[in-house]
Amino acid sequence: MRWISFRWLAAGPIVVAAGCAAPTPPVPVTPADLPSLTYREVLAAPVTLSAGTFEGAPYDPGGAARPRVVLLEELTRLGDLNGDGVTDAAALLVSSTGGSGEFVHLAAVTGAGGEPENVDTVLLGDRVDLRSVHIDGGKVHLRLLMAGPDDAACCPMEDVSLAFGLTDGKLVEVAEKHHGRLSAGSLAGTTWQLSHMDQDEPVTPAETVTLRFLPDGEMTGSAGCNRYSGPYELDTEGWLRVGPLRTTFRLCRDIVMGLEQRYLRALEAASHVGFYNARLALSYHVHEDAGVLLFESAEEGGE
């Protein structure tokens, strides 16, 4: 009897130890984790990306229309969203299902379970233009243009700020502010650096071209070599009028002067303002040279 009791006591700690396994520690999320992750609540069923993209089968055999999801990798933002002291990520994705709609989604990715996982996703809207995104105080802050009551779906002009927090694994909207229509007033005081002369024509980092909107309806900046300034007007539909521009008279290397002259011609011919993946976008048309000037925010934390 004494031997049986000893065996039972000896076995007890083994059972207790098995029931007290240490929890899996959280892991930090990196940008490299996101392009191959599985995302929920973007389409009807979860989708797994490959190199940042998902393409489903055509809806009709031989047809062109199919579901598609693209990760906007350049808009990935890192920070602690769930308060565990480990880096999480806010990811932006665009989905389409074959029609004209392009739906923008915000996804929260954490490593709380021991590996990166998309814990929740919310829809921001159809064909919204992202103006800025950053993480501050554990919240995801977004500034975007949404379609107002009289806006065509293609051309949103309502300037809105949103903030989302992650609570019990769910993205919850914690703040919303409407700034009215995009206007000269809402651009006043912002500074931008040229990143592309057109969507497929990036500017090298050594060629620093800037644009700053001033509160008095003037714009100013560096065209690469010379300083420039001049008036601008922006209406509530996003139509823009610039100039005439004034410049200083320095001489620089031919390659810099070539870019400067082309940039100033395009800027004076700019006719519409928008945003493209958190870049300021000014559409222009100069004779046969048409395109869109793209600028990145030159201000800390995004514009």
VMD Tcl script that draws the C-alpha trace (Angstrom):
set ca {
  {0.00 0.00 0.00}
  {2.82 2.34 0.81}
  {4.49 1.55 -2.60}
  {1.31 2.27 -4.56}
  {0.93 5.64 -2.82}
  {4.52 6.55 -3.69}
  {3.94 5.79 -7.38}
  {0.85 7.99 -7.45}
  {2.70 10.87 -5.80}
  {5.63 10.49 -8.16}
  {3.36 10.55 -11.20}
  {1.53 13.65 -9.98}
  {4.20 16.22 -10.84}
  {4.51 14.78 -14.36}
  {0.82 15.41 -15.04}
  {0.95 18.93 -13.61}
  {4.09 19.82 -15.59}
  {2.44 18.69 -18.83}
  {-0.48 21.01 -18.14}
  {1.73 24.10 -17.54}
  {3.63 24.37 -20.82}
  {5.12 27.83 -21.37}
  {3.10 29.97 -23.84}
  {4.56 30.55 -27.28}
  {6.42 33.87 -27.21}
  {5.39 36.51 -29.77}
  {7.67 37.18 -32.73}
  {8.24 40.53 -34.48}
  {6.67 41.04 -37.89}
  {8.92 42.25 -40.71}
  {8.02 43.64 -44.16}
  {9.42 40.46 -45.71}
  {6.66 38.42 -44.01}
  {3.76 40.20 -45.70}
  {4.04 39.37 -49.45}
  {3.48 35.63 -48.85}
  {0.96 35.80 -46.00}
  {-2.65 34.57 -45.95}
  {-5.19 37.39 -45.55}
  {-8.76 37.08 -44.36}
  {-11.85 39.18 -45.12}
  {-10.44 40.65 -48.33}
  {-12.36 38.30 -50.65}
  {-15.09 35.81 -49.71}
  {-12.45 33.22 -48.74}
  {-8.94 33.71 -47.32}
  {-6.27 34.38 -49.96}
  {-2.57 33.54 -49.82}
  {-0.32 35.97 -51.65}
  {2.68 35.05 -53.77}
  {5.22 37.86 -54.21}
  {2.58 40.28 -52.96}
  {-0.19 39.24 -55.37}
  {-3.11 36.81 -55.56}
  {-4.95 35.96 -58.76}
  {-7.89 33.60 -58.71}
  {-9.35 31.53 -61.50}
  {-11.50 33.32 -64.14}
  {-15.16 33.54 -63.23}
  {-16.03 32.11 -66.64}
  {-13.87 29.56 -68.49}
  {-11.64 31.46 -70.89}
  {-12.81 34.81 -69.51}
  {-10.57 37.68 -68.42}
  {-12.45 38.71 -65.28}
  {-11.01 37.15 -62.13}
  {-10.48 38.08 -58.47}
  {-7.19 39.82 -57.72}
  {-5.50 41.12 -54.56}
  {-2.34 43.24 -54.45}
  {-0.30 44.21 -51.39}
  {0.81 47.86 -51.41}
  {4.25 47.00 -50.06}
  {5.56 50.57 -49.97}
  {2.76 51.50 -47.55}
  {3.60 48.86 -44.94}
  {3.96 50.44 -41.51}
  {5.53 48.81 -38.45}
  {4.70 49.35 -34.78}
  {3.26 47.71 -31.67}
  {-0.50 47.40 -32.27}
  {-1.50 44.97 -29.49}
  {0.61 46.33 -26.63}
  {2.86 43.28 -26.15}
  {6.05 45.25 -26.84}
  {6.77 43.37 -30.09}
  {6.63 44.85 -33.59}
  {3.41 44.33 -35.56}
  {2.46 45.58 -39.04}
  {-0.32 47.51 -40.72}
  {-0.69 46.42 -44.35}
  {-2.73 47.98 -47.17}
  {-4.22 45.77 -49.87}
  {-6.29 46.46 -52.99}
  {-8.80 43.91 -54.24}
  {-10.76 43.77 -57.48}
  {-13.29 41.29 -58.76}
  {-13.31 42.06 -62.48}
  {-15.40 45.24 -62.49}
  {-14.38 48.87 -62.14}
  {-14.18 48.75 -58.33}
  {-10.82 48.76 -56.55}
  {-11.39 48.11 -52.86}
  {-8.77 49.26 -50.34}
  {-8.34 47.23 -47.14}
  {-6.38 47.74 -43.92}
  {-4.94 44.53 -42.44}
  {-3.41 44.06 -38.98}
  {-0.60 41.49 -38.79}
  {0.87 40.35 -35.48}
  {3.23 37.61 -34.32}
  {1.36 37.07 -31.04}
  {0.84 33.36 -31.78}
  {4.50 32.69 -32.52}
  {4.39 33.44 -36.25}
  {3.11 36.34 -38.37}
  {-0.66 36.18 -38.84}
  {-3.30 38.47 -40.30}
  {-5.58 38.80 -37.27}
  {-8.14 41.18 -38.76}
  {-8.91 43.19 -41.91}
  {-11.29 46.11 -42.51}
  {-12.54 47.67 -45.73}
  {-11.67 51.36 -46.14}
  {-13.66 51.90 -49.33}
  {-13.88 51.63 -53.10}
  {-11.29 53.66 -55.04}
  {-10.22 55.78 -52.09}
  {-6.96 57.70 -52.52}
  {-4.49 57.18 -49.68}
  {-2.90 60.45 -48.61}
  {-0.83 59.19 -45.65}
  {-0.58 56.26 -43.23}
  {1.44 55.90 -40.03}
  {1.37 54.18 -36.64}
  {1.44 56.32 -33.52}
  {0.54 55.39 -29.94}
  {-0.42 51.87 -31.00}
  {-3.02 53.21 -33.47}
  {-3.04 53.19 -37.27}
  {-3.68 56.71 -38.58}
  {-4.84 57.21 -42.16}
  {-5.54 60.32 -44.21}
  {-7.45 59.62 -47.40}
  {-9.70 61.04 -50.06}
  {-13.15 59.45 -50.25}
  {-15.99 60.05 -52.69}
  {-18.39 62.75 -51.51}
  {-22.13 62.78 -52.31}
  {-21.57 64.46 -55.69}
  {-18.24 62.84 -56.60}
  {-17.86 60.25 -59.32}
  {-16.45 57.01 -57.89}
  {-13.29 57.55 -59.92}
  {-12.48 60.93 -58.43}
  {-12.82 61.18 -54.62}
  {-12.28 64.63 -53.13}
  {-13.54 64.42 -49.52}
  {-10.53 64.74 -47.19}
  {-10.95 62.38 -44.20}
  {-8.76 61.20 -41.31}
  {-9.35 57.79 -39.70}
  {-7.68 55.97 -36.81}
  {-7.92 52.27 -35.92}
  {-6.87 50.42 -32.80}
  {-6.43 46.67 -32.31}
  {-8.67 45.44 -29.47}
  {-8.95 41.72 -28.66}
  {-7.61 40.92 -32.11}
  {-10.10 43.17 -33.92}
  {-9.46 46.43 -35.75}
  {-11.77 49.04 -34.24}
  {-12.26 52.56 -35.60}
  {-11.40 54.93 -32.75}
  {-11.44 58.31 -34.53}
  {-12.87 59.90 -37.66}
  {-12.48 63.51 -38.78}
  {-13.78 65.15 -41.94}
  {-11.69 68.04 -43.26}
  {-14.06 68.98 -46.10}
  {-13.07 69.03 -49.75}
  {-9.43 68.81 -50.77}
  {-8.46 72.44 -51.20}
  {-5.59 74.87 -51.33}
  {-6.16 75.37 -47.61}
  {-5.72 71.68 -46.82}
  {-2.46 71.58 -48.80}
  {-1.10 74.77 -47.23}
  {2.01 74.19 -45.14}
  {2.86 70.79 -46.67}
  {6.22 69.98 -48.27}
  {6.86 67.30 -50.90}
  {9.84 65.81 -52.75}
  {9.57 64.67 -56.37}
  {9.89 60.89 -56.70}
  {8.66 60.32 -60.29}
  {8.29 62.41 -63.44}
  {5.67 59.79 -64.37}
  {4.51 56.52 -62.81}
  {7.23 54.50 -64.55}
  {9.94 57.20 -64.48}
  {11.52 57.52 -61.02}
  {13.83 60.40 -60.15}
  {17.19 59.48 -58.63}
  {17.66 60.47 -54.98}
  {20.57 62.73 -55.95}
  {18.21 64.92 -57.97}
  {16.36 66.70 -55.16}
  {13.29 68.55 -56.42}
  {10.84 69.90 -53.84}
  {7.43 71.55 -53.71}
  {5.92 73.46 -50.79}
  {2.41 74.89 -50.65}
  {2.19 78.16 -48.72}
  {-0.92 79.49 -46.92}
  {-1.17 82.55 -49.18}
  {-1.84 80.62 -52.41}
  {1.83 80.53 -53.39}
  {4.01 77.50 -54.05}
  {7.78 77.36 -53.79}
  {10.63 74.88 -53.86}
  {13.83 73.72 -55.48}
  {13.75 72.59 -59.10}
  {17.06 70.77 -58.65}
  {19.36 73.73 -59.27}
  {17.29 76.90 -58.97}
  {14.66 78.01 -56.50}
  {11.21 78.74 -57.90}
  {7.96 80.27 -56.69}
  {4.58 81.28 -58.07}
  {0.82 81.29 -57.49}
  {-1.57 78.36 -57.68}
  {-5.33 77.89 -57.53}
  {-7.19 74.67 -56.66}
  {-10.96 74.24 -56.95}
  {-13.20 71.76 -55.09}
  {-13.08 69.27 -57.97}
  {-9.28 69.01 -57.85}
  {-8.61 71.15 -60.93}
  {-5.37 73.04 -60.60}
  {-3.90 76.17 -62.17}
  {-0.23 77.04 -61.63}
  {1.94 80.03 -62.47}
  {3.50 81.90 -63.91}
  {6.55 80.63 -62.05}
  {9.60 82.72 -61.15}
  {13.09 81.22 -60.78}
  {16.61 82.15 -59.78}
  {19.38 82.06 -62.40}
  {22.04 79.56 -61.30}
  {23.74 77.18 -63.73}
  {24.32 73.52 -62.85}
  {25.33 70.30 -64.61}
  {23.50 69.61 -67.88}
  {21.70 66.57 -66.46}
  {20.34 68.62 -63.55}
  {19.34 71.52 -65.77}
  {17.56 69.14 -68.15}
  {15.45 67.69 -65.36}
  {14.79 71.16 -63.94}
  {13.51 72.56 -67.22}
  {11.27 69.57 -67.83}
  {9.93 69.66 -64.26}
  {9.10 73.37 -64.39}
  {7.29 72.95 -67.73}
  {5.28 70.05 -66.32}
  {4.47 71.90 -63.09}
  {3.20 74.98 -64.95}
  {1.06 72.65 -67.08}
  {-0.31 70.68 -64.11}
  {-4.10 70.54 -64.27}
  {-5.34 68.19 -61.54}
  {-4.42 67.18 -57.97}
  {-4.89 63.77 -56.40}
  {-3.06 61.15 -54.38}
  {-1.61 57.81 -55.47}
  {-0.44 55.38 -52.76}
  {0.32 58.21 -50.32}
  {2.08 60.26 -53.01}
  {0.86 63.65 -54.13}
  {-0.08 63.32 -57.82}
  {-0.18 66.29 -60.21}
  {-1.41 65.40 -63.70}
  {0.11 67.41 -66.56}
  {0.05 67.63 -70.36}
  {2.80 69.45 -72.28}
  {2.38 68.95 -76.03}
  {3.16 65.24 -76.57}
  {4.58 64.87 -73.05}
  {1.76 63.87 -70.68}
  {2.00 62.17 -67.33}
  {1.75 62.62 -63.59}
  {4.29 64.18 -61.22}
  {4.50 62.06 -58.06}
  {5.82 63.49 -54.80}
  {6.57 61.83 -51.46}
  {5.93 63.68 -48.24}
  {9.07 65.40 -46.97}
  {7.67 65.73 -43.46}
  {8.33 63.46 -40.47}
  {5.67 60.80 -39.97}
  {4.13 61.42 -43.38}
  {2.01 64.30 -44.57}
}
mol new
graphics top color blue
foreach p $ca { graphics top sphere $p radius 0.5 }
foreach p [lrange $ca 0 end-1] q [lrange $ca 1 end] { graphics top cylinder $p $q radius 0.2 }
display resetview
